[in-house]
């Protein structure tokens, strides 16, 4: 249980700047997935949290759309970002 059991994607620190400005997460910016089964990695309906590497606190939530898994060489969007720390939706929850 808890937030640590949800599927997550780890990104380098500099990626957070782009995501919090409204960009989706590109496949090239993804380092690793956590708590994702192979069926979740092959589904384009999996909700994921986005975390900065070495920081357990998620800063964004989105939909995994990279249906061939993290190791697929295809480029493009990997996670469609729904909300990010500091955006309008996030502030409404405070």
N, C-alpha and C positions, 0 to 999 in steps of 0.2 A: 503494500500500500504506500500511499504518500506520493509526493511529487517526484521523488527519485525513481519511481517505477514506470513513469510515462516514457514513451519513445522520445529520444532527443537527438539533436544534431549538434556536434561541436564545430565551432568556427574560430578562426584567429581573431584577436582583438580588433584589428582594423576593419573587419567586415561589419561590425555592429554599427559603425557610423553610417554606412550606406543603407542598411536595413532600417535604421531609425529615421532615415530621410525618405522612406517610402519604397525602396527597392525590394524586389524579391531576392531570395537567396539563390545565387547561381551555383551550379554543381562544382565549379572550380574553387569556390569558397568553403566547401564542406571538408572537414578533416576526418570525421568519424561519426558513426551512429552509435547510440547507446539504447539498450532495452528494446531493440527492434527485431522482431522475428523475420524470417525470410518471406513469410506471407505478407507482413506489413510493408516490407521493402518493395514488394512487387505490386502493391496496391496504391492507387492514386487517391485513396480516401483516408489515409492515415493522418491523424492530427499529431503534430510533433512540437516539442518545445525546442527553442534554439538557445544554446549556451555558449559563452566564450570559453575556450579551452582553459582548464584549471580553475574555473569558477562554477560552482554547482548551481548558482541562481540563474534561472532562465530569464532572458530579456525580451523574447519574442515568442509568438505562437503562430503556427501556420499549418498548411496542408502539404504533405509529402506528394510531389507529383513526378518524381523520378522513378518510374515504374520498373526499371531494369536493375535497380539496386545501386549502391554507392560506387561500386567498382566499374560501372559501365563507362566506357570512354566517351560516350556522347556528351556534347556540351549543351549548355542552356540552363533553364531554370530548374532547380531541384526542389525548392520549397516556396510555395506561394504564401507570402507573409500576410496574416490577418490583422495582427496587432503587435505593436512594439512598445517597449518602455517609453513613456512620455508622450505617446500619441493621444488623440482625442478619446478613443475608447478606453485606454489605460487610465486617463485622468478621471473619467466618469466613475471608475470603480474606487477611487480614493475618498 
